């Protein structure tokens, strides 16, 4: 139970942290507290030895977190606690009492009272055997287990106490770990386990609340040695008393309640005196001081409340507590105070080294209590044995197992680890597991019995214990160095080296530098008269082959660019084996085109009407390449049907090109009108464009003149009509 209402006072100052905060620390554990937590679970069906199962897995969790536990067993129970022990026995053992005979009922009752913790000590003995088989040290306390845990913590032998009993603070514990949980479910759960940390040094720095005040709270509110406490006194009244006195003087103040009777009687008379103002404490009623003021306080209205009001309320609260407390004849109980303040005469010699676990003892003695099969016991206990062997190293320890190889890397809760395979070279566990269980295990696991001898150990511990094995494994996992693809330079090798594109661009001059060169200094590599079939303006000597190495350092494009710039207007006389020649425009063709222009206008009007009605004209389906082929190949016989439907035809009809239109070629279909040039080295297509634009401008002038004439005629008609 502990001190009533103490957790509610200390909980606001506690911190909830993961269990890895305990890593590397030594902790004292109240074994009876863990057992009572398991035995008090009566709301649903549980394992018959649930306290053993819970103790085993909790201890394993501390081992994995590298925490050194010291379990403290209960000693001789104080006589003050006999009433509480009797009630706990009824709860822990489901209310079962020894069988009573009619004649010896009174004798059995006396024996039951004398036994005290006999039945509970039997449960604790089972827990002790389990812990010894795991190699964990157990310490027998002279009295209460939480008292001895607090004693070890107070003198620095352990770093903290894991307990649910708030009596630890009354016994002087400095650091207490409460709500220890390894579960990931429930309100107190956390990833990887969590615990509430109560540090009295931090709490005392925030509020004046030490061991003496906790003892006073136990006397007034109640504890295991005085379960009922003082009737009518709660946490609020006690905290008001604590605000008035310091921790060092609070116990003496409680003792003075009975000894200094005259002093408290005088205070009680003054507090209740109506002739004294309750605000300032001077002569006069409170009501008159409120209206007319106080002559002592030198006020015209009201008085100084800071002189007596708060002090009066504090004294009155203390007198109320004193009056209720003195109703108990033995208050304050010096035996309870001595129980909390008395310490053992000497410090114990603790052996905090982890002893070698005993797998055989665990299976033979604890396995049947837990109702576990031998192979299941082996699976759960084998990692404890290997962790002990890895953590203790080879210094004076007897190695039961031998590591074979490291299988792979693992990470457990953020800790670098390795999966290790072991071997029972001495045959220590031969025949420990029945053959039928081994055969069933082999059927369920593909790897066979090898999985029984595989564990995961921290890398740091393995590097200390088995450095050669770890070094070999890590070396095997190293990736080989990448081979350099560069060839070493061979003496006498004059092959040009490849240059990166970035360096090449830096070495080559830009296009602008070539264009700025003087054209007179640029040599002309070719002559237009010497060009043959299949040649272009680019010099043949500088033609870029497909297999030319572009990464060569000696490769330079300056000659090619100079040739392209200097020969910007090539002269062609042949095309695909045929001579290029020119013919004048045919007058008949211009007449025919003029006749077709009117027809095309009518067709365009019809097409627009068809588009408005939703029909798609045929010209939309013609490709631009078709009109290009008609113009280039000179197949003008098809012009009346298709020329107006092509982009080129529409261009000619809009600009009324008829005077300079060349005649069709009758025999040679490969003649190109784009590449034909006159004697003056002029492009015929450009001349046609200029003529069409000039003709269009002339036509616009004629239209303007006609419009002016029409306007003049209209004016003449108007004048005649007048």
C-alpha positions as CSV (number, residue, x, y, z in Angstrom):
1,X,0.0,0.0,0.0
2,X,2.6,2.5,1.1
3,X,1.9,6.1,2.2
4,X,-1.5,7.2,1.2
5,X,-1.9,10.2,-1.2
6,X,1.9,10.3,-1.6
7,X,1.9,9.3,-5.3
8,X,-0.6,12.1,-6.1
9,X,1.9,14.6,-4.6
10,X,5.0,13.3,-6.4
11,X,3.6,12.2,-9.8
12,X,3.5,15.8,-11.2
13,X,7.3,15.9,-10.7
14,X,8.0,12.4,-12.3
15,X,9.3,11.7,-15.8
16,X,8.1,8.9,-18.1
17,X,11.1,7.6,-20.0
18,X,12.0,4.4,-22.0
19,X,13.7,1.6,-20.3
20,X,16.9,2.1,-22.1
21,X,17.4,5.0,-19.7
22,X,18.4,2.3,-17.2
23,X,21.1,0.8,-19.5
24,X,24.3,0.2,-17.6
25,X,22.8,1.0,-14.2
26,X,22.5,-1.2,-11.0
27,X,19.0,-1.3,-9.6
28,X,17.6,-2.9,-6.5
29,X,14.2,-4.6,-7.0
30,X,11.6,-5.3,-4.4
31,X,10.8,-9.0,-5.3
32,X,7.8,-9.1,-3.2
33,X,6.3,-6.2,-5.1
34,X,6.6,-7.9,-8.4
35,X,5.1,-11.1,-7.0
36,X,2.2,-9.3,-5.4
37,X,1.4,-7.7,-8.8
38,X,1.0,-11.1,-10.4
39,X,-0.9,-12.7,-7.5
40,X,-3.4,-9.9,-7.3
41,X,-4.6,-10.6,-10.9
42,X,-7.9,-12.4,-10.1
43,X,-10.3,-11.0,-12.7
44,X,-9.5,-13.5,-15.4
45,X,-7.9,-16.9,-15.9
46,X,-4.2,-16.8,-15.6
47,X,-1.3,-19.2,-15.6
48,X,-1.0,-21.2,-12.3
49,X,2.5,-19.9,-11.8
50,X,2.0,-16.5,-13.4
51,X,4.4,-14.8,-10.9
52,X,7.2,-17.0,-12.1
53,X,6.5,-16.4,-15.8
54,X,6.3,-12.6,-15.2
55,X,9.5,-12.6,-13.2
56,X,11.4,-14.6,-15.9
57,X,10.5,-12.3,-18.8
58,X,11.0,-9.1,-16.9
59,X,14.4,-10.2,-15.8
60,X,15.3,-11.2,-19.3
61,X,14.3,-7.8,-20.5
62,X,16.7,-6.2,-18.0
63,X,19.5,-8.5,-19.2
64,X,19.0,-7.4,-22.8
65,X,19.1,-3.8,-21.7
66,X,22.4,-4.4,-19.9
67,X,20.9,-3.6,-16.5
68,X,22.4,-5.2,-13.4
69,X,19.4,-6.2,-11.1
70,X,19.7,-7.0,-7.4
71,X,16.6,-8.7,-6.0
72,X,15.9,-8.1,-2.3
73,X,13.9,-10.7,-0.4
74,X,11.7,-10.0,2.5
75,X,13.1,-10.5,6.0
76,X,11.3,-10.7,9.4
77,X,8.1,-8.7,9.2
78,X,7.6,-5.9,11.8
79,X,4.9,-6.5,14.3
80,X,3.3,-3.2,13.3
81,X,2.5,-4.8,9.9
82,X,0.7,-7.9,11.1
83,X,-2.7,-6.6,10.3
84,X,-1.8,-5.6,6.8
85,X,-0.1,-9.0,6.1
86,X,-3.2,-10.9,7.2
87,X,-5.3,-8.9,4.7
88,X,-2.8,-9.4,1.9
89,X,-2.7,-13.2,2.4
90,X,-6.5,-13.3,1.8
91,X,-6.1,-11.5,-1.5
92,X,-3.0,-13.2,-2.7
93,X,-4.2,-16.7,-2.1
94,X,-7.8,-16.1,-3.3
95,X,-9.2,-16.0,0.3
96,X,-8.1,-19.6,1.0
97,X,-7.6,-20.4,4.7
98,X,-6.3,-23.5,6.4
99,X,-9.0,-26.1,7.2
100,X,-10.4,-25.7,10.7
101,X,-11.7,-28.5,12.9
102,X,-14.5,-27.9,15.4
103,X,-12.4,-28.7,18.4
104,X,-9.2,-26.8,17.5
105,X,-10.6,-23.7,15.8
106,X,-8.9,-21.3,18.2
107,X,-5.6,-23.2,18.0
108,X,-5.5,-23.0,14.2
109,X,-6.3,-19.3,14.3
110,X,-3.4,-18.7,16.7
111,X,-1.1,-20.7,14.4
112,X,-2.2,-18.8,11.4
113,X,-1.4,-15.5,13.0
114,X,2.0,-16.8,14.1
115,X,2.8,-17.9,10.6
116,X,2.6,-14.4,9.1
117,X,4.5,-14.7,5.8
118,X,5.0,-18.5,5.8
119,X,3.0,-19.2,2.7
120,X,4.3,-16.1,1.0
121,X,7.8,-17.0,1.8
122,X,7.3,-20.3,0.0
123,X,6.4,-18.4,-3.2
124,X,9.4,-16.2,-2.8
125,X,11.6,-19.3,-2.5
126,X,10.4,-20.4,-5.9
127,X,11.3,-17.1,-7.3
128,X,14.7,-17.2,-5.7
129,X,15.4,-20.6,-7.3
130,X,14.5,-19.2,-10.7
131,X,16.7,-16.1,-10.3
132,X,19.7,-18.3,-9.1
133,X,19.4,-20.5,-12.2
134,X,19.6,-17.3,-14.3
135,X,22.7,-16.2,-12.4
136,X,21.0,-13.2,-10.8
137,X,22.0,-12.3,-7.2
138,X,19.4,-12.2,-4.5
139,X,19.9,-10.4,-1.1
140,X,18.0,-11.2,2.1
141,X,17.0,-8.0,3.9
142,X,16.8,-7.9,7.7
143,X,13.2,-6.6,7.6
144,X,11.1,-5.0,4.8
145,X,12.4,-5.5,1.3
146,X,11.6,-1.9,0.3
147,X,13.5,-0.6,3.4
148,X,16.6,-2.5,2.4
149,X,16.3,-1.3,-1.2
150,X,16.1,2.3,0.0
151,X,19.1,1.7,2.2
152,X,21.2,0.4,-0.7
153,X,20.1,3.4,-2.8
154,X,20.7,5.9,-0.1
155,X,24.3,4.8,0.4
156,X,25.1,4.6,-3.4
157,X,25.4,0.8,-3.7
158,X,22.7,0.9,-6.4
159,X,21.6,3.6,-8.8
160,X,17.8,3.3,-8.1
161,X,15.0,1.2,-6.8
162,X,12.3,-0.5,-8.9
163,X,9.2,-0.7,-6.7
164,X,5.5,0.2,-6.6
165,X,5.6,0.8,-2.9
166,X,5.8,4.5,-1.9
167,X,7.3,3.4,1.5
168,X,10.6,3.6,-0.3
169,X,10.6,7.3,0.0
170,X,9.8,7.1,3.7
171,X,12.8,4.8,4.2
172,X,15.0,7.4,2.4
173,X,15.2,6.2,-1.2
174,X,16.7,8.8,-3.6
175,X,15.6,7.5,-7.0
176,X,12.6,5.2,-7.6
177,X,11.5,3.6,-10.8
178,X,7.7,3.0,-10.8
179,X,5.3,1.5,-13.4
180,X,8.0,-0.7,-14.9
181,X,6.5,-2.0,-18.1
182,X,7.8,-4.0,-21.0
183,X,4.5,-4.3,-22.8
184,X,3.5,-2.3,-25.9
185,X,-0.2,-2.2,-25.0
186,X,-2.1,-0.3,-22.4
187,X,-1.9,3.2,-20.9
188,X,1.6,2.7,-19.5
189,X,3.0,1.1,-22.6
190,X,5.7,2.5,-24.8
191,X,7.8,1.3,-27.7
192,X,10.4,-1.0,-26.1
193,X,9.1,-0.5,-22.6
194,X,8.9,2.5,-20.3
195,X,9.2,3.5,-16.6
196,X,8.3,6.5,-14.4
197,X,11.4,8.0,-12.7
198,X,11.1,9.8,-9.4
199,X,14.2,11.6,-8.3
200,X,13.9,13.1,-4.8
201,X,16.9,15.4,-5.4
202,X,15.1,17.1,-8.2
203,X,11.8,17.2,-6.3
204,X,13.4,18.7,-3.2
205,X,15.0,21.4,-5.4
206,X,11.5,22.4,-6.6
207,X,9.5,22.0,-3.3
208,X,10.6,21.5,0.3
209,X,9.5,17.9,0.5
210,X,11.9,15.4,2.1
211,X,11.9,12.2,4.1
212,X,10.7,13.8,7.3
213,X,7.6,15.3,5.7
214,X,6.8,11.9,4.0
215,X,6.9,10.3,7.5
216,X,4.5,12.9,8.8
217,X,2.2,12.3,5.9
218,X,2.4,8.5,6.7
219,X,1.4,9.2,10.3
220,X,-1.5,11.5,9.4
221,X,-2.9,10.0,6.2
222,X,-2.0,6.4,6.8
223,X,0.6,3.7,5.8
224,X,1.3,0.0,6.2
225,X,2.0,0.4,9.9
226,X,-1.0,2.6,10.7
227,X,-3.5,1.8,7.9
228,X,-6.3,4.1,9.0
229,X,-4.1,7.1,9.8
230,X,-6.0,10.0,11.5
231,X,-9.6,10.2,10.8
232,X,-10.7,13.4,9.0
233,X,-7.2,14.4,7.8
234,X,-6.5,14.4,4.1
235,X,-3.8,15.5,1.7
236,X,-4.9,19.2,1.5
237,X,-4.7,19.8,5.3
238,X,-1.3,18.1,5.5
239,X,0.1,20.2,2.6
240,X,-1.0,23.4,4.4
241,X,1.0,22.2,7.4
242,X,4.0,21.5,5.2
243,X,3.9,25.1,3.8
244,X,4.3,26.5,7.4
245,X,7.3,24.3,8.5
246,X,10.5,23.1,6.9
247,X,11.4,19.4,6.5
248,X,14.0,19.5,9.2
249,X,11.6,20.7,11.9
250,X,8.3,19.1,11.0
251,X,8.8,15.9,13.1
252,X,9.7,17.9,16.2
253,X,6.6,20.1,15.7
254,X,4.4,17.0,15.8
255,X,6.0,15.9,19.0
256,X,5.3,19.3,20.5
257,X,1.6,19.0,19.8
258,X,1.3,16.8,22.9
259,X,4.0,18.3,25.0
260,X,3.3,22.1,24.5
261,X,-0.3,22.1,25.5
262,X,-0.3,25.5,27.2
263,X,1.2,27.2,24.1
264,X,-1.4,25.8,21.7
265,X,-4.2,26.6,24.2
266,X,-3.1,30.3,24.2
267,X,-3.0,30.3,20.4
268,X,-6.4,28.8,20.2
269,X,-7.8,31.5,22.5
270,X,-6.3,34.3,20.4
271,X,-7.5,32.8,17.2
272,X,-11.1,32.6,18.5
273,X,-11.0,36.0,20.4
274,X,-13.7,38.2,18.8
275,X,-12.2,41.4,20.4
276,X,-9.2,41.1,18.1
277,X,-9.4,41.9,14.4
278,X,-9.0,38.8,12.3
279,X,-7.1,40.8,9.6
280,X,-4.5,42.8,11.5
281,X,-4.6,41.1,15.0
282,X,-5.0,44.4,16.8
283,X,-7.7,45.3,19.3
284,X,-11.0,46.0,17.7
285,X,-13.6,44.1,15.8
286,X,-13.1,43.2,12.2
287,X,-16.2,45.0,11.1
288,X,-15.3,48.3,12.7
289,X,-11.8,48.2,11.2
290,X,-13.3,47.5,7.8
291,X,-15.5,50.6,8.0
292,X,-13.5,53.1,10.1
293,X,-9.9,51.8,9.8
294,X,-7.4,50.8,12.5
295,X,-5.5,53.4,14.6
296,X,-2.5,51.0,15.0
297,X,-2.3,50.3,11.3
298,X,-3.0,54.1,10.8
299,X,-5.7,53.5,8.2
300,X,-9.0,55.4,7.7
301,X,-10.7,52.4,6.1
302,X,-9.8,48.8,6.4
303,X,-6.5,47.5,7.9
304,X,-3.3,45.7,7.0
305,X,-4.3,42.1,6.3
306,X,-0.7,40.9,5.9
307,X,-0.1,41.2,9.7
308,X,-2.4,38.5,11.0
309,X,-4.9,37.1,8.4
310,X,-2.6,34.5,6.7
311,X,-0.9,33.6,10.0
312,X,-4.3,33.2,11.7
313,X,-5.6,30.8,9.0
314,X,-2.3,28.8,9.2
315,X,-2.5,28.5,13.0
316,X,-6.2,27.6,12.8
317,X,-5.5,24.8,10.3
318,X,-2.7,23.4,12.5
319,X,-4.9,23.5,15.6
320,X,-7.6,21.6,13.7
321,X,-5.0,18.9,12.7
322,X,-3.7,18.8,16.3
323,X,-7.1,18.4,17.8
324,X,-7.9,15.4,15.5
325,X,-4.5,13.8,15.9
326,X,-4.4,13.9,19.7
327,X,-7.6,11.9,19.8
328,X,-5.3,8.9,19.2
329,X,-3.5,8.0,22.5
330,X,-0.2,6.9,20.9
331,X,0.1,9.9,18.5
332,X,2.8,10.4,17.3
333,X,3.7,6.7,17.1
334,X,7.4,6.6,17.8
335,X,7.7,3.0,16.7
336,X,6.5,4.0,13.2
337,X,9.0,6.9,13.1
338,X,11.8,4.6,14.2
339,X,10.8,2.0,11.6
340,X,11.3,4.5,8.9
341,X,14.5,6.1,10.2
342,X,16.4,3.1,11.6
343,X,19.1,1.7,9.2
344,X,21.2,-1.5,9.3
345,X,24.4,-1.3,11.3
346,X,26.7,-2.1,8.3
347,X,26.7,-2.1,4.6
348,X,26.5,-5.4,2.8
349,X,29.1,-6.8,0.5
350,X,27.2,-7.1,-2.7
351,X,28.6,-9.3,-5.5
352,X,27.1,-7.5,-8.5
353,X,28.9,-9.7,-11.0
354,X,26.5,-11.8,-13.2
355,X,27.0,-15.4,-12.3
356,X,26.9,-18.2,-14.9
357,X,23.4,-19.3,-15.7
358,X,22.5,-23.0,-15.3
359,X,20.3,-24.3,-18.1
360,X,20.0,-27.8,-16.7
361,X,18.8,-26.5,-13.4
362,X,16.3,-24.3,-15.1
363,X,14.7,-27.1,-17.1
364,X,14.7,-29.6,-14.3
365,X,13.4,-27.4,-11.5
366,X,11.6,-24.5,-13.1
367,X,10.3,-26.0,-16.3
368,X,7.6,-28.2,-14.6
369,X,6.5,-25.2,-12.4
370,X,6.0,-23.1,-15.5
371,X,4.4,-26.1,-17.4
372,X,6.8,-25.6,-20.3
373,X,8.2,-28.3,-22.5
374,X,11.9,-29.0,-22.4
375,X,12.5,-27.6,-25.9
376,X,10.6,-24.4,-25.1
377,X,12.6,-24.0,-22.0
378,X,15.8,-24.4,-24.1
379,X,14.6,-21.8,-26.6
380,X,13.9,-19.2,-23.9
381,X,16.9,-19.8,-21.7
382,X,19.6,-20.4,-24.4
383,X,20.0,-16.7,-25.3
384,X,20.6,-15.9,-21.6
385,X,23.5,-18.3,-21.5
386,X,25.1,-17.0,-24.7
387,X,24.7,-13.4,-23.5
388,X,26.4,-14.2,-20.3
389,X,29.3,-15.9,-22.1
390,X,29.6,-12.9,-24.5
391,X,29.4,-10.2,-21.8
392,X,31.8,-11.9,-19.4
393,X,34.4,-12.7,-22.0
394,X,37.1,-15.3,-21.6
395,X,38.6,-14.0,-18.3
396,X,38.3,-16.9,-15.8
397,X,35.0,-18.2,-17.2
398,X,34.2,-21.7,-18.3
399,X,33.0,-21.5,-21.9
400,X,30.1,-24.0,-22.3
401,X,29.4,-23.1,-25.9
402,X,31.7,-22.4,-28.8
403,X,30.9,-19.9,-31.6
404,X,31.0,-21.3,-35.0
405,X,30.3,-18.4,-37.4
406,X,28.6,-15.1,-37.8
407,X,25.6,-15.4,-40.1
408,X,24.6,-11.8,-40.8
409,X,24.2,-8.3,-39.4
410,X,21.2,-7.3,-37.3
411,X,19.9,-4.1,-35.6
412,X,18.0,-4.6,-32.4
413,X,16.4,-1.4,-30.9
414,X,18.9,0.8,-32.6
415,X,21.9,-1.3,-31.4
416,X,24.2,-2.8,-34.0
417,X,24.2,-6.6,-33.5
418,X,25.3,-9.8,-35.2
419,X,23.5,-13.1,-35.6
420,X,25.7,-15.8,-34.3
421,X,25.7,-19.6,-34.6
422,X,26.9,-21.7,-31.6
423,X,27.9,-25.3,-31.1
424,X,27.8,-27.5,-28.0
425,X,31.2,-28.9,-28.5
426,X,31.3,-30.6,-25.0
427,X,27.9,-32.2,-25.3
428,X,26.7,-30.5,-22.1
429,X,23.1,-30.5,-23.4
430,X,23.0,-33.9,-25.0
431,X,19.9,-35.8,-24.0
432,X,18.3,-32.8,-22.2
433,X,15.5,-32.5,-24.8
434,X,13.4,-35.6,-25.6
435,X,13.8,-37.0,-29.1
436,X,10.1,-36.6,-30.0
437,X,10.3,-32.8,-29.4
438,X,13.4,-32.6,-31.5
439,X,11.7,-34.4,-34.4
440,X,8.7,-32.2,-34.2
441,X,10.9,-29.1,-34.2
442,X,12.7,-30.3,-37.3
443,X,9.5,-30.8,-39.1
444,X,8.3,-27.2,-38.3
445,X,11.5,-25.5,-39.1
446,X,13.3,-25.9,-42.5
447,X,16.8,-25.2,-41.1
448,X,16.5,-28.0,-38.6
449,X,18.1,-28.0,-35.2
450,X,20.5,-25.3,-36.2
451,X,17.9,-22.7,-35.3
452,X,18.1,-23.7,-31.7
453,X,21.7,-22.7,-31.5
454,X,21.4,-19.2,-33.2
455,X,21.3,-16.0,-31.1
456,X,21.7,-12.3,-31.7
457,X,24.4,-10.5,-29.7
458,X,25.5,-6.9,-29.6
459,X,28.4,-6.0,-31.9
460,X,30.3,-4.2,-29.1
461,X,30.4,-7.2,-26.8
462,X,31.4,-9.6,-29.6
463,X,34.3,-7.3,-30.6
464,X,35.6,-7.6,-27.1
465,X,35.1,-11.3,-26.6
466,X,35.7,-12.7,-30.1
467,X,37.6,-10.0,-32.0
468,X,39.1,-12.5,-34.6
469,X,35.7,-13.9,-35.5
470,X,34.2,-10.4,-35.9
471,X,37.1,-9.1,-38.0
472,X,36.8,-12.1,-40.3
473,X,33.1,-11.5,-40.8
474,X,33.4,-7.8,-41.4
475,X,36.2,-8.4,-43.9
476,X,34.1,-10.8,-45.8
477,X,31.4,-8.2,-46.1
478,X,33.6,-5.5,-47.5
479,X,33.0,-4.6,-51.1
480,X,36.0,-5.0,-53.4
481,X,37.6,-1.9,-54.7
482,X,36.4,-0.8,-58.1
483,X,39.0,-1.5,-60.8
484,X,40.2,1.5,-62.7
485,X,39.1,1.5,-66.4
486,X,42.0,3.7,-67.4
487,X,44.9,2.0,-69.2
488,X,48.4,2.6,-67.9
489,X,50.7,4.6,-70.1
490,X,53.1,2.3,-72.0
491,X,56.5,3.7,-72.8
492,X,56.8,4.4,-76.5
493,X,53.1,4.5,-77.2
494,X,52.4,7.5,-79.4
495,X,48.7,7.1,-79.7
496,X,46.7,10.3,-79.1
497,X,44.9,10.5,-75.8
498,X,41.2,11.0,-75.6
499,X,40.0,14.4,-74.4
500,X,36.7,14.9,-72.6
501,X,34.0,16.9,-74.3
502,X,34.4,19.7,-71.8
503,X,38.1,20.1,-72.5
504,X,37.5,19.7,-76.2
505,X,35.0,22.6,-76.1
506,X,37.5,24.7,-74.3
507,X,40.2,24.0,-76.9
508,X,38.0,24.6,-80.0
509,X,37.3,28.2,-81.0
510,X,33.6,29.3,-81.1
511,X,31.6,29.9,-84.3
512,X,31.7,33.7,-83.8
513,X,35.5,33.6,-84.0
514,X,35.3,31.9,-87.4
515,X,32.7,34.4,-88.7
516,X,34.8,37.3,-87.6
517,X,37.8,36.2,-89.7
518,X,38.7,38.0,-92.9
519,X,37.1,36.3,-95.8
520,X,40.0,37.2,-98.1
521,X,42.4,35.1,-96.0
522,X,40.0,32.2,-96.0
523,X,41.2,29.8,-98.8
524,X,38.5,28.3,-101.1
525,X,38.9,24.6,-101.1
526,X,36.7,23.8,-104.1
527,X,35.5,25.1,-107.5
528,X,31.9,25.1,-108.5
529,X,32.8,23.9,-112.0
530,X,34.6,20.8,-110.6
531,X,31.6,19.6,-108.5
532,X,30.3,16.3,-109.7
533,X,27.3,14.2,-109.1
534,X,26.5,13.5,-105.5
535,X,28.8,16.4,-104.3
536,X,27.9,19.4,-102.3
537,X,29.5,22.7,-101.4
538,X,31.5,21.1,-98.6
539,X,35.0,20.2,-99.8
540,X,35.5,16.5,-100.4
541,X,38.8,16.5,-98.5
542,X,37.0,17.6,-95.4
543,X,34.0,15.3,-95.6
544,X,33.2,14.0,-92.1
545,X,33.1,10.2,-92.2
546,X,30.8,8.2,-89.9
547,X,33.8,6.4,-88.3
548,X,35.8,9.6,-87.6
549,X,37.1,9.7,-84.1
550,X,35.6,12.9,-82.5
551,X,37.7,12.6,-79.4
552,X,41.0,12.9,-81.2
553,X,43.1,15.8,-80.0
554,X,44.3,16.6,-83.5
555,X,40.8,16.8,-85.0
556,X,39.9,20.4,-85.9
557,X,36.7,21.6,-87.6
558,X,38.1,25.0,-88.7
559,X,38.6,23.9,-92.3
560,X,35.1,22.5,-92.6
561,X,33.5,25.7,-91.2
562,X,35.7,27.9,-93.4
563,X,34.6,25.9,-96.4
564,X,30.9,26.3,-95.5
565,X,31.2,30.0,-94.9
566,X,33.2,30.8,-98.1
567,X,30.8,28.8,-100.3
568,X,27.6,30.3,-99.1
569,X,26.1,30.4,-102.6
570,X,26.9,27.1,-104.4
571,X,26.5,26.9,-108.2
572,X,24.8,23.7,-109.3
573,X,24.6,22.6,-113.0
574,X,23.4,19.0,-112.6
575,X,20.8,17.3,-110.5
576,X,20.6,13.4,-110.2
577,X,22.4,13.0,-113.5
578,X,20.3,15.6,-115.5
579,X,21.4,19.0,-116.7
580,X,19.6,21.9,-115.2
581,X,18.1,24.4,-117.8
582,X,15.6,27.2,-118.0
583,X,12.6,27.9,-120.2
584,X,10.6,31.1,-120.6
585,X,7.0,31.3,-119.5
586,X,4.3,30.0,-121.8
587,X,1.6,32.5,-122.7
588,X,-1.0,29.8,-123.0
589,X,-0.4,28.7,-119.5
590,X,-0.9,32.2,-118.1
591,X,-4.2,32.4,-119.9
592,X,-5.3,29.0,-118.6
593,X,-4.4,30.0,-115.1
594,X,-6.4,33.2,-115.4
595,X,-9.4,31.2,-116.6
596,X,-9.1,28.9,-113.7
597,X,-8.9,31.7,-111.1
598,X,-12.6,32.5,-111.5
599,X,-13.4,28.9,-111.2
600,X,-11.3,28.5,-108.1
601,X,-13.1,31.5,-106.5
602,X,-16.4,29.7,-107.0
603,X,-15.0,26.5,-105.6
604,X,-13.7,28.3,-102.5
605,X,-17.2,29.9,-101.9
606,X,-18.7,26.4,-102.2
607,X,-16.1,25.0,-99.7
608,X,-16.9,27.7,-97.2
609,X,-20.6,26.8,-97.4
610,X,-19.8,23.1,-97.0
611,X,-17.7,23.9,-93.9
612,X,-20.6,25.8,-92.4
613,X,-22.8,22.8,-93.1
614,X,-20.4,20.5,-91.4
615,X,-18.7,18.8,-94.4
616,X,-15.0,18.7,-94.6
617,X,-13.5,20.0,-97.8
618,X,-11.2,17.7,-99.7
619,X,-8.3,20.2,-99.5
620,X,-8.0,19.5,-95.8
621,X,-7.0,16.0,-96.5
622,X,-4.2,16.9,-98.9
623,X,-0.7,16.9,-97.6
624,X,1.7,19.7,-98.0
625,X,4.2,17.3,-99.6
626,X,1.7,16.7,-102.5
627,X,1.7,20.3,-103.5
628,X,5.5,20.4,-103.1
629,X,5.9,17.5,-105.4
630,X,3.6,19.0,-108.0
631,X,5.6,22.2,-108.1
632,X,9.0,20.5,-108.0
633,X,8.3,17.8,-110.6
634,X,6.5,20.1,-112.9
635,X,3.5,17.9,-113.4
636,X,1.3,20.9,-114.3
637,X,-1.3,18.9,-116.3
638,X,-2.9,18.1,-113.0
639,X,-2.9,21.7,-111.9
640,X,-6.5,22.5,-113.0
641,X,-7.8,19.8,-110.7
642,X,-5.4,20.0,-107.7
643,X,-3.4,23.1,-107.9
644,X,-6.1,25.3,-106.3
645,X,-6.5,22.8,-103.5
646,X,-2.9,23.0,-102.4
647,X,-1.2,25.7,-100.2
648,X,1.1,26.6,-103.1
649,X,-1.8,26.8,-105.5
650,X,-3.7,29.0,-103.2
651,X,-0.6,31.2,-102.8
652,X,-0.3,31.6,-106.6
653,X,-4.0,32.3,-107.1
654,X,-4.1,35.0,-104.3
655,X,-1.1,36.8,-105.7
656,X,-2.1,36.2,-109.4
657,X,1.2,34.8,-110.5
658,X,0.8,34.3,-114.3
659,X,3.3,36.4,-116.1
660,X,6.4,34.6,-114.8
661,X,5.0,31.0,-114.4
662,X,7.3,28.5,-116.2
663,X,6.0,26.1,-118.7
664,X,5.7,22.4,-117.9
665,X,8.5,20.0,-118.8
666,X,7.3,17.3,-121.2
667,X,10.0,14.6,-121.1
668,X,12.2,15.3,-118.0
669,X,10.3,14.9,-114.7
670,X,13.4,15.4,-112.5
671,X,13.9,19.1,-113.4
672,X,13.5,21.3,-110.3
673,X,12.3,24.9,-110.7
674,X,13.7,25.8,-107.3
675,X,17.3,25.1,-108.3
676,X,17.1,26.5,-111.9
677,X,19.1,29.7,-112.2
678,X,19.4,32.3,-115.0
679,X,22.5,33.5,-116.6
680,X,22.5,36.4,-114.1
681,X,22.9,33.9,-111.2
682,X,19.4,34.8,-109.9
683,X,16.9,32.5,-108.4
684,X,13.8,32.1,-110.5
685,X,11.5,31.6,-107.4
686,X,12.7,34.8,-105.9
687,X,12.0,36.7,-109.1
688,X,8.5,35.2,-109.2
689,X,7.9,36.4,-105.6
690,X,9.1,39.9,-106.4
691,X,7.0,40.0,-109.5
692,X,3.9,38.8,-107.7
693,X,4.3,41.3,-104.9
694,X,4.8,44.1,-107.5
695,X,1.8,43.0,-109.4
696,X,-0.3,42.9,-106.3
697,X,0.7,46.5,-105.5
698,X,-0.2,47.6,-109.0
699,X,-3.5,45.9,-108.8
700,X,-4.3,47.7,-105.5
701,X,-3.5,51.0,-107.3
702,X,-5.9,50.2,-110.2
703,X,-8.7,49.2,-107.7
704,X,-8.3,52.5,-105.9
705,X,-8.5,54.5,-109.2
706,X,-11.7,52.6,-110.2
707,X,-13.2,53.3,-106.8
708,X,-12.5,57.0,-107.3
709,X,-14.1,57.0,-110.7
710,X,-17.2,55.4,-109.4
711,X,-17.5,58.0,-106.6
712,X,-17.1,60.8,-109.2
713,X,-19.9,59.3,-111.3
714,X,-22.2,59.1,-108.3
715,X,-21.5,62.7,-107.5
716,X,-22.4,63.6,-111.2
717,X,-25.7,61.7,-110.9
718,X,-26.6,63.5,-107.7
719,X,-25.9,66.9,-109.3
720,X,-28.1,66.1,-112.4
721,X,-30.9,64.9,-110.1
722,X,-30.8,68.2,-108.3
